[in-house]
């Protein structure tokens, strides 16, 4: 579970770090406009994702015949990855921003549910250790590796034109790791 949360955190932090650059380079936004767009999309999507997305995904999972929380986390991660790939491949500003909002919504849901599971399912004596490990995986893998991996893959793929491809690659790999 910690590896899956860490991989999703790497996707979230890599996207959060490099999406403004993508807006400036590929969609001709000014720096301040990119920041305003990120805040206008990210804040409502994060709030909606924390509140509504677990309900939406749990209902979808029940229709598919699964109700376990790990499955719901995996479906949230998969929906986030698919949305981001669609937005990046479209090349259209509005489609990218909408997909970015959907991605943030489902990523925030997938990242908040493990903390809830730890609190509900673990014995009281283990909760602090498990939450510490959870936060460690978020910090080390998410903040430590996410932006670095996107930048490194972008350089390897092809510089400025490589950034969308690097984000597509991490959007495909992170949900796959989360599903395992």
C-alpha positions as a Python dict, from the first residue, in 0.01 Angstrom:
ca = {
    (1, 'X'): (0, 0, 0),
    (2, 'X'): (282, 242, 82),
    (3, 'X'): (448, 192, -256),
    (4, 'X'): (120, 256, -436),
    (5, 'X'): (57, 575, -238),
    (6, 'X'): (416, 684, -299),
    (7, 'X'): (386, 628, -673),
    (8, 'X'): (65, 831, -685),
    (9, 'X'): (230, 1104, -478),
    (10, 'X'): (517, 1105, -729),
    (11, 'X'): (264, 1154, -1008),
    (12, 'X'): (86, 1430, -816),
    (13, 'X'): (403, 1617, -720),
    (14, 'X'): (559, 1574, -1064),
    (15, 'X'): (242, 1708, -1222),
    (16, 'X'): (211, 1989, -971),
    (17, 'X'): (573, 2090, -1031),
    (18, 'X'): (577, 2068, -1409),
    (19, 'X'): (221, 2147, -1524),
    (20, 'X'): (278, 2526, -1499),
    (21, 'X'): (588, 2489, -1717),
    (22, 'X'): (383, 2284, -1962),
    (23, 'X'): (117, 2556, -1973),
    (24, 'X'): (383, 2818, -2046),
    (25, 'X'): (576, 2617, -2305),
    (26, 'X'): (304, 2430, -2490),
    (27, 'X'): (-7, 2640, -2441),
    (28, 'X'): (145, 2992, -2455),
    (29, 'X'): (36, 3097, -2104),
    (30, 'X'): (217, 3374, -1922),
    (31, 'X'): (374, 3281, -1589),
    (32, 'X'): (104, 3451, -1382),
    (33, 'X'): (-171, 3310, -1603),
    (34, 'X'): (-32, 2958, -1556),
    (35, 'X'): (-35, 3004, -1179),
    (36, 'X'): (-389, 3136, -1182),
    (37, 'X'): (-502, 2849, -1405),
    (38, 'X'): (-337, 2590, -1179),
    (39, 'X'): (-499, 2737, -869),
    (40, 'X'): (-837, 2778, -1036),
    (41, 'X'): (-835, 2417, -1147),
    (42, 'X'): (-645, 2249, -864),
    (43, 'X'): (-812, 2388, -554),
    (44, 'X'): (-1175, 2309, -646),
    (45, 'X'): (-1073, 1973, -794),
    (46, 'X'): (-878, 1878, -482),
    (47, 'X'): (-1167, 1969, -254),
    (48, 'X'): (-1419, 1788, -475),
    (49, 'X'): (-1188, 1488, -497),
    (50, 'X'): (-1147, 1461, -123),
    (51, 'X'): (-1521, 1488, -62),
    (52, 'X'): (-1697, 1343, -368),
    (53, 'X'): (-1462, 1117, -562),
    (54, 'X'): (-1447, 836, -302),
    (55, 'X'): (-1827, 816, -315),
    (56, 'X'): (-1833, 816, -695),
    (57, 'X'): (-1559, 555, -725),
    (58, 'X'): (-1705, 333, -451),
    (59, 'X'): (-2039, 327, -636),
    (60, 'X'): (-1857, 241, -959),
    (61, 'X'): (-1667, -36, -779),
    (62, 'X'): (-1990, -180, -638),
    (63, 'X'): (-2134, -193, -989),
    (64, 'X'): (-1824, -382, -1097),
    (65, 'X'): (-1872, -627, -811),
    (66, 'X'): (-1591, -503, -584),
    (67, 'X'): (-1619, -300, -269),
    (68, 'X'): (-1276, -327, -111),
    (69, 'X'): (-1094, -3, -43),
    (70, 'X'): (-771, -107, -223),
    (71, 'X'): (-976, -170, -537),
    (72, 'X'): (-1141, 172, -500),
    (73, 'X'): (-798, 334, -460),
    (74, 'X'): (-678, 154, -773),
    (75, 'X'): (-982, 265, -975),
    (76, 'X'): (-929, 625, -859),
    (77, 'X'): (-566, 606, -967),
    (78, 'X'): (-660, 454, -1301),
    (79, 'X'): (-920, 724, -1372),
    (80, 'X'): (-666, 994, -1281),
    (81, 'X'): (-404, 847, -1514),
    (82, 'X'): (-645, 802, -1805),
    (83, 'X'): (-774, 1157, -1768),
    (84, 'X'): (-423, 1303, -1768),
    (85, 'X'): (-315, 1103, -2072),
    (86, 'X'): (-624, 1217, -2266),
    (87, 'X'): (-558, 1580, -2175),
    (88, 'X'): (-191, 1566, -2264),
    (89, 'X'): (-250, 1392, -2594),
    (90, 'X'): (-527, 1632, -2700),
    (91, 'X'): (-303, 1936, -2735),
    (92, 'X'): (-604, 2160, -2661),
    (93, 'X'): (-586, 2403, -2371),
    (94, 'X'): (-942, 2359, -2244),
    (95, 'X'): (-929, 1981, -2269),
    (96, 'X'): (-595, 1976, -2087),
    (97, 'X'): (-724, 2199, -1804),
    (98, 'X'): (-1043, 1993, -1764),
    (99, 'X'): (-842, 1671, -1762),
    (100, 'X'): (-603, 1827, -1511),
    (101, 'X'): (-897, 1899, -1281),
    (102, 'X'): (-1030, 1544, -1319),
    (103, 'X'): (-681, 1407, -1255),
    (104, 'X'): (-642, 1613, -937),
    (105, 'X'): (-989, 1509, -823),
    (106, 'X'): (-922, 1137, -850),
    (107, 'X'): (-561, 1163, -728),
    (108, 'X'): (-670, 1343, -412),
    (109, 'X'): (-927, 1070, -352),
    (110, 'X'): (-672, 794, -405),
    (111, 'X'): (-425, 960, -172),
    (112, 'X'): (-665, 1037, 114),
    (113, 'X'): (-826, 692, 134),
    (114, 'X'): (-518, 501, 262),
    (115, 'X'): (-495, 732, 564),
    (116, 'X'): (-860, 660, 639),
    (117, 'X'): (-801, 286, 603),
    (118, 'X'): (-505, 302, 841),
    (119, 'X'): (-717, 475, 1103),
    (120, 'X'): (-1015, 243, 1063),
    (121, 'X'): (-853, -97, 1012),
    (122, 'X'): (-528, -99, 1207),
    (123, 'X'): (-494, -182, 1575),
    (124, 'X'): (-463, 129, 1794),
    (125, 'X'): (-108, 40, 1895),
    (126, 'X'): (5, 37, 1529),
    (127, 'X'): (-172, 348, 1398),
    (128, 'X'): (108, 593, 1471),
    (129, 'X'): (374, 372, 1309),
    (130, 'X'): (160, 305, 1004),
    (131, 'X'): (72, 673, 960),
    (132, 'X'): (440, 765, 998),
    (133, 'X'): (528, 514, 726),
    (134, 'X'): (246, 647, 509),
    (135, 'X'): (368, 1006, 546),
    (136, 'X'): (726, 895, 486),
    (137, 'X'): (628, 731, 157),
    (138, 'X'): (435, 1043, 56),
    (139, 'X'): (731, 1265, 133),
    (140, 'X'): (1017, 1057, 0),
    (141, 'X'): (856, 918, -311),
    (142, 'X'): (620, 1205, -384),
    (143, 'X'): (813, 1518, -308),
    (144, 'X'): (1157, 1366, -340),
    (145, 'X'): (1126, 1164, -658),
    (146, 'X'): (818, 1293, -844),
    (147, 'X'): (952, 1620, -988),
    (148, 'X'): (1298, 1470, -1041),
    (149, 'X'): (1164, 1170, -1234),
    (150, 'X'): (953, 1391, -1463),
    (151, 'X'): (1248, 1621, -1532),
    (152, 'X'): (1489, 1334, -1592),
    (153, 'X'): (1250, 1153, -1826),
    (154, 'X'): (1180, 1477, -2010),
    (155, 'X'): (1551, 1532, -2069),
    (156, 'X'): (1598, 1175, -2185),
    (157, 'X'): (1298, 1185, -2418),
    (158, 'X'): (1374, 1515, -2580),
    (159, 'X'): (1391, 1836, -2381),
    (160, 'X'): (1104, 2081, -2422),
    (161, 'X'): (902, 1846, -2640),
    (162, 'X'): (972, 1565, -2394),
    (163, 'X'): (779, 1713, -2101),
    (164, 'X'): (430, 1605, -2216),
    (165, 'X'): (567, 1262, -2306),
    (166, 'X'): (733, 1227, -1965),
    (167, 'X'): (408, 1321, -1792),
    (168, 'X'): (220, 1069, -2007),
    (169, 'X'): (469, 801, -1912),
    (170, 'X'): (444, 868, -1539),
    (171, 'X'): (63, 891, -1574),
    (172, 'X'): (69, 536, -1712),
    (173, 'X'): (326, 389, -1473),
    (174, 'X'): (208, 533, -1137),
    (175, 'X'): (-152, 400, -1157),
    (176, 'X'): (-17, 65, -1274),
    (177, 'X'): (201, 44, -963),
    (178, 'X'): (-97, 153, -750),
    (179, 'X'): (-314, -121, -899),
    (180, 'X'): (-56, -387, -810),
}
